Amino acid sequence: MWSITRHVCRAQKRTLATEITRAMSVQDDPRFRPMFDENPDNPLVHKHVLTAQQFDRSGILKVMKVAKEMHRLRQTGKPLKYAEGKILANLFYEPSTRTASSFASAMMKLGGQVISLDEMTSSSKKGETMADTLRTISQYTDVIAMRHPVEGSVGSAAQYATRPVINAGDGGGEHPTQALLDIFCIMQELHVDTLDGLTLTLVGDLKHGRTVHSLAQLLGGFNGVTLNCVAPSILQMPDSVIKQLQTSNVKVNILESYTEVMPQSDIFYMTRVQKERFATDAEYEACKGLYVLTPGQMTSAKDHMAVMHPLPRIDEIDVGVDKDPRAAYFRQVGCGLSLRMALISMVLGIPV
């Protein structure tokens, strides 16, 4: 009894960071994976990447350092062999253009190979559980990128994997790799090493937008950040995210118009209204088209700022804005490739 009590007391003393680290760890199965020592320079060695909450300021900056190096190596045009002999599984239960292609391209750029599965080609059509799918795919591959339409599903499935799982989006929950690539893109566009003191304006569907949920959480790792959340009340940022930001000393402004904050914005981040997240077409129709960024509106913006968008774009950014040098959303895609190359190399423990 004394032993059990002592164990419980010790468990209660674990910090949230420790619990998150344990949750991100891949199953300890020495038959199917090499054993790594903890590496202070690489906090992701053989860890799952499931949530923005597992990244503190130090962790974010370490990922950015590797991403910057990958960005440089890509620009040389020379073939890389860092992941030669390694295989990535792209396991996507929800449609994707950029994220699935980005992960596949990242692995191939590193010299590795890719196998792709979706709901139509996997044995889930036969009734196989997600747990069994993850157990099986772990035998074939070295790392798994997974997307699923149900919030929290990727984290639940990852506990059955004996290979690192990277969350490529789980419903309206999180999209941590998009948030990390957004941070990297901001640094590249503004030529800064941190986001300290920046003003970011997020516009559109902030309720269902998993990209902005994860990005907002990462902002808590920086100092003096101002975040303008622009959305109609029914699409505003969830209270849980706002409270977390306020706890992290991020100044949050809740707005329904971006006219007044456009001149102060270092980053103007547009999002689409996500039709697939609405219960009825009527609810969607009531919200779509509320915000459309035009070339005329850009005249009030700073000369040195960036317009970003996780894509796909529907009609929330007028195509006329594409010609503006501050339109960074397609360069943002390229930053995503470098960032995902960095993440894959880090979870595999590959020195760069």
C-alpha positions, -999 to +999 in steps of 0.1 A: +000+000+000+029+024+008+044+017-026+012+025-044+007+057-024+042+068-031+036+062-068+004+082-068+021+111-051+050+112-076+025+111-105+007+141-091+040+161-090+046+156-127+044+189-146+021+194-176+052+196-198+063+162-186+029+146-192+028+161-227+063+147-234+052+113-223+021+114-244+042+123-275+066+094-270+063+065-294+055+031-280+086+015-265+089-015-288+126-023-294+117-049-320+105-023-344+125+008-337+160+019-327+165+033-292+175+069-290+191+088-261+175+122-252+191+149-273+189+184-259+194+198-294+166+178-309+135+175-286+116+156-313+138+125-316+114+096-320+085+117-307+050+120-321+041+156-333+005+158-323-002+193-308+012+228-307+011+224-269+042+202-270+063+231-283+077+258-260+098+287-272+130+268-272+115+239-291+100+262-317+133+279-323+151+246-326+127+235-353+131+268-371+168+264-371+166+231-389+139+244-413+162+273-422+190+249-430+166+228-451+154+259-469+191+267-478+198+231-489+167+231-511+179+262-529+212+246-538+193+221-560+216+193-550+200+158-542+199+150-505+203+115-490+195+122-453+164+098-453+178+073-478+163+039-470+135+054-449+097+053-457+070+078-449+033+066-448+008+093-459-023+081-441-051+106-451-087+100-442-097+135-454-091+152-488-058+171-490-038+188-518-011+208-501-004+189-469-003+154-484+018+166-513+040+186-490+048+156-468+054+133-497+077+159-514+095+165-482+103+129-477+114+125-513+135+156-511+153+140-482+160+109-503+133+087-488+103+070-502+065+074-497+035+051-495+000+067-496-032+054-482-067+069-478-101+058-466-109+043-500-076+023-503-071+012-467-087-018-449-110+006-430-134-001-458-135-037-446-140-026-410-105-026-397-100-004-366-077+026-367-057+010-340-050-021-361-042+001-391-016+020-371-001-012-357+002-026-392+015+005-410+042+008-383+057-024-396+061-010-431+074+025-425+096+047-404+073+077-399+036+083-404+018+115-415-019+112-406-050+133-412-085+125-400-118+144-399-126+137-363-111+160-337-086+143-314-085+111-336-049+114-346-037+116-310-059+086-301-045+066-329-009+075-323-008+055-290-009+023-311+019+032-334+055+020-330+067+047-354+065+085-350+031+099-360+028+135-373-006+151-370-015+165-405-048+178-392-076+164-371-110+178-379-115+213-363-089+205-337-053+211-345-028+213-374+006+217-357+027+214-388+008+242-405+013+264-375+050+257-374+054+264-411+034+296-405+060+307-379+088+298-403+071+318-431+066+348-409+103+348-400+113+345-436+090+372-448+098+397-421+134+387-418+132+382-380+145+355-357+115+356-333+079+368-333+085+391-302+065+423-305+046+415-337+010+422-344-009+395-362-045+397-375-064+365-381-095+368-402-124+345-412-135+311-397-116+311-364-140+287-348-134+257-371-099+267-383-075+241-369-046+261-385-053+292-365-060+272-333-025+257-335-009+290-346-025+309-317-011+284-292+024+288-306+022+325-302+022+321-264+059+312-267+068+348-277+068+381-259+047+412-266+026+396-293-007+413-302-034+391-318-064+405-335-092+379-340-116+392-367-147+371-372-185+372-368-195+361-333-206+326-345-171+320-361-150+336-334-119+320-318-130+294-292-129+307-256-105+280-245-079+292-270-084+329-260-080+321-223-048+302-230-035+331-250-043+355-222-026+333-197+005+335-220+004+373-219-007+376-256-028+407-261-060+395-277-085+418-295-119+404-305-132+422-336-157+419-364-139+443-388-103+446-397-104+481-411-089+497-380-062+471-374-049+467-409-025+496-407-008+481-375-007+445-388+027+428-394+009+397-405-026+396-421-038+360-420-069+352-440-088+319-437-117+305-457-152+298-443-151+260-441-183+246-457-175+211-446-176+221-409-212+235-410-243+214-400-264+229-427-260+247-460-281+276-447-256+282-419-227+283-443-245+306-468-250+331-439-213+333-433-195+330-466-182+361-483-182+382-452-145+391-456-128+396-489-094+412-491-090+435-521-061+455-536-078+487-525-078+476-489-040+468-491-033+505-496-037+510-458-013+482-449+023+486-440+049+485-467+068+457-449+041+432-439+028+398-453-005+385-463-008+348-455-035+321-461-033+283-453-051+276-486-072+266-504-085+300-512-121+303-523-131+340-526-117+356-494-086+371-512-093+388-545-069+375-572-058+410-578-039+408-545-017+381-559+004+407-577+012+425-545+047+417-533+033+414-498+011+385-508+031+356-493+006+327-494+022+308-523+057+314-508+041+300-476+036+267-494+073+265-501+081+273-465+059+243-456+081+220-476+112+231-458+095+229-424+082+194-430+116+183-442+129+195-409+102+178-388+107+144-406+145+146-401+141+155-365+116+128-355+138+102-373+168+115-354+187+123-386+215+148-380+215+177-405 
